[in-house]
Amino acid sequence: MSNESIRDLKNEIELKEAEIDELNMELQQKIEEINKLKLYSTKLKYQNKNLEDKLDTKIDYDKATMKELDDLSEKIKEKEEIIEDKQDQVKYLRSLIDDYRNQITANTENLEVQIRKISKSYEDLLKQKDMIIQKQDEQIANLIKSKEEIIKSNKTNVISLKLQNEKYQEIIDKLTKTN
């Protein structure tokens, strides 16, 4: 072989090494993308935890309100016993108590509706959380699979380039021995 073909081989080797460097840069970019996605996933989990904490606080508040309503209901029963003892005031007190009961019933029904809505919202949020986590898991799995495929491809390319490099080195050695 001539010096020109050796130079061509050396140029081709340099091109292959440049391709390897380029693939390594692409691999590094993919790793950085994966790290960004991991940070985003952590952020979403933190936001989800905050939402769960807010829901827990709201539920505790609603439970306290229900306890207050139970306490009010007990007080009403005590008032009714007093009213029975005082027959002269029955009509007047009955009208007050009926109004009070209607308000409590309306409030209780309203609170029950609100509790049902909160429960439904909480279930929906849990479903959304599960869907988000599932999607994130799928995305992470896809990214990992993609990364593994890139790594396999890079390994194959590196092995192929090494083999080519060895063949070229043998050719160069043969040429240098013959010269």
C-alpha positions as CSV (number, residue, x, y, z in Angstrom):
1,M,0.0,0.0,0.0
2,S,1.1,3.5,-0.6
3,N,1.5,6.4,1.8
4,E,-1.7,7.9,0.4
5,S,-3.8,4.8,1.3
6,I,-2.2,4.7,4.8
7,R,-3.1,8.3,5.2
8,D,-6.6,7.5,4.0
9,L,-6.8,4.7,6.6
10,K,-5.5,7.1,9.3
11,N,-8.1,9.7,8.3
12,E,-10.8,7.1,8.4
13,I,-9.7,6.0,11.9
14,E,-9.8,9.6,13.0
15,L,-13.3,9.9,11.6
16,K,-14.4,6.8,13.5
17,E,-12.9,8.2,16.7
18,A,-14.7,11.5,16.1
19,E,-17.9,9.5,15.7
20,I,-17.2,7.7,19.0
21,D,-16.7,11.1,20.7
22,E,-20.0,12.3,19.2
23,L,-21.8,9.2,20.5
24,N,-20.3,9.7,23.9
25,M,-21.6,13.3,23.9
26,E,-25.1,12.2,22.9
27,L,-25.0,9.6,25.7
28,Q,-24.0,12.3,28.2
29,Q,-27.0,14.5,27.0
30,K,-29.3,11.5,27.5
31,I,-28.0,11.1,31.0
32,E,-28.6,14.8,31.7
33,E,-32.1,14.5,30.4
34,I,-32.8,11.5,32.6
35,N,-31.5,13.5,35.6
36,K,-33.8,16.4,34.7
37,L,-36.7,14.0,34.5
38,K,-35.8,12.5,37.9
39,L,-35.8,16.0,39.4
40,Y,-39.2,16.7,37.8
41,S,-40.5,13.4,39.2
42,T,-39.3,14.4,42.7
43,K,-41.0,17.8,42.4
44,L,-44.3,16.2,41.4
45,K,-44.1,13.8,44.3
46,Y,-43.5,16.7,46.7
47,Q,-46.4,18.6,45.2
48,N,-48.6,15.5,45.5
49,K,-47.6,15.1,49.2
50,N,-48.5,18.8,49.8
51,L,-51.9,18.2,48.3
52,E,-52.5,15.1,50.4
53,D,-51.5,17.1,53.5
54,K,-54.0,19.8,52.6
55,L,-56.7,17.2,52.1
56,D,-55.9,15.6,55.5
57,T,-56.2,19.0,57.2
58,K,-59.5,19.7,55.5
59,I,-60.8,16.3,56.5
60,D,-59.7,16.9,60.1
61,Y,-61.5,20.2,60.1
62,D,-64.7,18.6,58.7
63,K,-64.5,15.9,61.5
64,A,-64.2,18.7,64.1
65,T,-67.2,20.4,62.6
66,M,-69.2,17.1,62.7
67,K,-68.2,16.7,66.4
68,E,-69.5,20.2,67.0
69,L,-72.7,19.3,65.3
70,D,-73.0,16.2,67.5
71,D,-72.5,18.3,70.5
72,L,-75.2,20.7,69.3
73,S,-77.5,17.8,68.8
74,E,-77.0,16.6,72.4
75,K,-77.7,20.1,73.6
76,I,-80.9,20.1,71.7
77,K,-82.0,16.9,73.5
78,E,-81.3,18.5,76.8
79,K,-83.4,21.6,75.8
80,E,-86.3,19.3,74.8
81,E,-86.3,17.7,78.3
82,I,-86.4,21.2,79.9
83,I,-89.3,22.2,77.6
84,E,-91.3,19.2,78.6
85,D,-91.0,20.3,82.2
86,K,-92.2,23.7,81.4
87,Q,-95.6,23.3,79.8
88,D,-96.6,27.0,79.7
89,Q,-93.7,27.8,77.4
90,V,-94.1,24.8,75.2
91,K,-95.6,26.5,72.2
92,Y,-93.2,29.4,72.1
93,L,-90.1,27.2,72.8
94,R,-91.4,24.6,70.3
95,S,-91.4,27.1,67.5
96,L,-87.9,28.2,68.3
97,I,-86.7,24.6,68.5
98,D,-88.4,23.7,65.2
99,D,-86.6,26.6,63.6
100,Y,-83.3,25.6,65.2
101,R,-83.8,22.0,64.1
102,N,-84.5,23.1,60.5
103,Q,-81.3,25.1,60.5
104,I,-79.4,22.1,61.9
105,T,-81.0,19.7,59.5
106,A,-80.1,22.0,56.6
107,N,-76.6,22.5,57.9
108,T,-76.2,18.7,58.4
109,E,-77.5,18.0,54.9
110,N,-75.3,20.7,53.5
111,L,-72.3,19.3,55.4
112,E,-73.1,15.7,54.3
113,V,-73.2,17.0,50.7
114,Q,-69.9,18.8,51.2
115,I,-68.3,15.7,52.8
116,R,-69.5,13.6,49.9
117,K,-68.0,16.1,47.5
118,I,-64.8,16.2,49.4
119,S,-64.7,12.4,49.4
120,K,-65.3,12.3,45.7
121,S,-62.6,15.0,45.2
122,Y,-60.2,13.1,47.3
123,E,-60.9,9.9,45.4
124,D,-60.4,11.7,42.1
125,L,-57.1,13.2,43.4
126,L,-55.9,9.8,44.4
127,K,-56.8,8.4,41.0
128,Q,-55.0,11.4,39.4
129,K,-52.0,10.8,41.6
130,D,-51.9,7.1,40.7
131,M,-52.2,8.0,37.0
132,I,-49.3,10.5,37.3
133,I,-47.2,8.1,39.1
134,Q,-48.0,5.4,36.6
135,K,-47.1,7.7,33.7
136,Q,-43.9,8.8,35.4
137,D,-43.0,5.1,36.0
138,E,-43.7,4.4,32.3
139,Q,-41.6,7.4,31.2
140,I,-38.8,6.4,33.5
141,A,-38.9,2.8,32.2
142,N,-38.9,4.1,28.6
143,L,-36.0,6.4,29.3
144,I,-34.1,3.5,31.0
145,K,-34.8,1.2,28.1
146,S,-33.8,3.9,25.6
147,K,-30.6,4.5,27.6
148,E,-29.8,0.8,27.7
149,E,-30.4,0.6,23.9
150,I,-28.1,3.5,23.3
151,I,-25.5,2.0,25.6
152,K,-25.8,-1.4,23.7
153,S,-25.5,0.4,20.4
154,N,-22.5,2.4,21.6
155,K,-20.9,-0.8,22.8
156,T,-21.5,-2.4,19.5
157,N,-20.1,0.6,17.7
158,V,-17.0,0.7,19.9
159,I,-16.4,-3.0,19.4
160,S,-16.9,-2.6,15.7
161,L,-14.5,0.3,15.6
162,K,-12.0,-1.5,17.7
163,L,-12.1,-4.5,15.3
164,Q,-11.8,-2.1,12.3
165,N,-8.9,-0.3,14.0
166,E,-7.2,-3.7,14.7
167,K,-7.6,-4.6,11.0
168,Y,-6.2,-1.3,9.9
169,Q,-3.4,-1.6,12.4
170,E,-2.6,-5.1,10.9
171,I,-2.6,-3.6,7.4
172,I,-0.4,-0.7,8.6
173,D,2.0,-3.1,10.3
174,K,2.1,-5.3,7.1
175,L,2.8,-2.2,5.1
176,T,5.4,-0.9,7.4
177,K,7.1,-4.3,7.5
178,T,7.2,-4.5,3.7
179,N,8.6,-1.1,3.5
